[in-house]
Amino acid sequence: MKPSNSQITARARFAVNLRSARLAHGLSQEELAARAGLHRNYIGSVERNEKNISIDSMERLAIVLGVDVVDLLTRVRV
C-alpha cells in the first residue's frame, strides 16, 4: 500500500521532486552536482532519501534547476 501524501515527509517529497526536475532538465546527477558545487554521490543520496539536505543546498539545487525551493517541497502526486 502506498503512503498517502500526509505520510510522506518533506525530505521524501524533496527527493522525488529533485529527481523529476533533474530528469526534466536532462541533467545527470554528476552534472547537477557540478553546477551546484556539490558532490555527485551526495545528489544520489539525497534523491534516494538517504541524506538530510540543508536549506542552503536545497537553494543551490533550486537555482541550478531554475525553480523555487518551494516547488521542490510541494506534495508528490501519489
N, C-alpha and C positions, 0 to 999 in steps of 0.2 A: 504494500500500500504506500503510495506517495504521500509525503508530508504536505499539509496544507500550507498556504502562504504564511499563516500566522505562526507556523512551527519552524519556518526557515529563518536562520539567523541572518543578521546583516552581513556578516562575513561570508556566508554561503551565497547570499544574493550577489555580493560584490564579485565573488569568484566566477559565478555563471555569467554575469553581465560583462566582466572584463574579457573573458574568453570570447564571448559573442562579438563584442566591439572590436577586439583584436582581429578576429577572423573576417569581420565585415570590412576592415581596412586592408586586408590581405597581408597582414604582418605575421612573421614568425615570432615566437617567444623571444628569440635571440635579438631580432630587430627592434621589437618593442622595448626590451631591456636596454639596449644600446642607446636608443633615442631618449629614454627616461633616466639614463645614468644609473641603472640598477643591474644586478647580476641576472643572467638568464635562468639560472636554477631557482632563483627567488621568484621569478614570474611563474614558473611551473608550479612551485609550491603554493603560491597564492591561488592560482587557478584550480588547484586540487583541494583547496580549502584546508591546507595543512599549516599555513603560516598566518599569524595575526599581523595584518598590514597597518602601518601607521597612517595617519591622516596626511602627513607630508608626502608619503609615497603614493597614496591614492591620488593626490592632487597632481603629482608629476605624471602619472599614467593618464589621468583625465586630460591633461594639457596635450600630451602627445596624440591622444585619440580624438582630440577636438570636441570633447563633451564636458559637461559639468559633472563634478563629483556626485552630485545628487542623482544623476542619470545612472551611475554605476551602482547605486544603492537602492534603486526602485525595485518594487516587487517583481519576482520572477513569475512568468506565466507557467503555471503547472498544469 
